[in-house]
């Protein structure tokens, strides 16, 4: 990234919008996910008042056949409608975005809670990895790091 790239606070509507664009720009995600017809995925983060996140928040990803049709920041109760819900503390989402923790490893280590079919998630491991790769391409400012 160049110094001119604006950093988006994670999580924020701006970050989520940039993430949607990064997903849709990813040939890797598109090819790994052409058979994904299993619905939306919600990435839930419990409140972290020390970081300025007063309430639980979620990133809703409307994913279908290799395309992110929409991505938005939603309240936790709205996220409960998704067929796949991944819940983790802020620190684990940060580790995932920085590629210090794989999403499947996070599930297996119980750092990430999964609601939804684990066999389907495992079948789409390349999709999950491509979603992480897309997140790494978003210029991100983490709330627990100096501005």
Long-range contacts (C-beta under 8 A, 24 or more apart in sequence): 1-139, 5-139, 6-139, 7-139, 7-140, 7-141, 8-138, 8-139, 8-140, 8-141, 9-140, 9-141, 9-143, 10-93, 10-94, 10-97, 10-138, 10-140, 10-141, 10-142, 10-143, 11-45, 11-53, 11-57, 11-59, 11-73, 11-93, 12-73, 13-72, 13-73, 15-138, 15-140, 16-59, 16-71, 16-72, 16-73, 17-71, 18-138, 18-139, 19-59, 19-71, 19-134, 19-135, 19-138, 20-61, 20-68, 20-70, 20-71, 22-134, 22-135, 22-137, 22-138, 23-61, 23-63, 23-68, 23-71, 23-131, 23-134, 24-67, 24-68, 25-134, 25-137, 26-130, 26-133, 26-134, 28-126, 28-130, 28-133, 29-66, 29-127, 29-130, 29-131, 29-133, 29-134, 30-66, 30-67, 31-66, 32-66, 32-124, 32-126, 32-127, 32-129, 32-130, 33-63, 33-65, 33-66, 33-124, 33-127, 33-130, 34-65, 34-66, 35-65, 36-63, 36-64, 36-65, 36-66, 36-124, 36-127, 37-64, 37-65, 38-83, 38-84, 38-117, 38-120, 39-63, 39-64, 39-82, 39-83, 39-84, 40-81, 40-82, 40-83, 40-84, 41-82, 41-83, 41-84, 41-85, 41-86, 42-74, 42-79, 42-80, 42-81, 42-82, 42-84, 42-85, 42-86, 43-86, 43-88, 43-93, 44-76, 44-79, 44-85, 44-86, 44-87, 44-88, 45-87, 45-88, 45-89, 45-90, 45-93, 46-87, 46-89, 46-90, 48-89, 48-90, 48-143, 51-90, 51-143, 51-144, 52-143, 53-90, 53-143, 58-85, 61-131, 82-116, 83-116, 84-114, 84-115, 84-116, 84-117, 84-120, 84-121, 85-113, 85-114, 85-115, 85-116, 86-112, 86-113, 86-114, 87-112, 87-113, 87-115, 88-112, 88-113, 90-143, 90-144, 91-144, 94-142, 94-144, 96-132, 96-135, 97-132, 97-135, 97-136, 97-138, 97-140, 98-136, 99-132, 99-136, 102-129, 102-132, 103-128, 103-129, 103-131, 103-132, 104-128
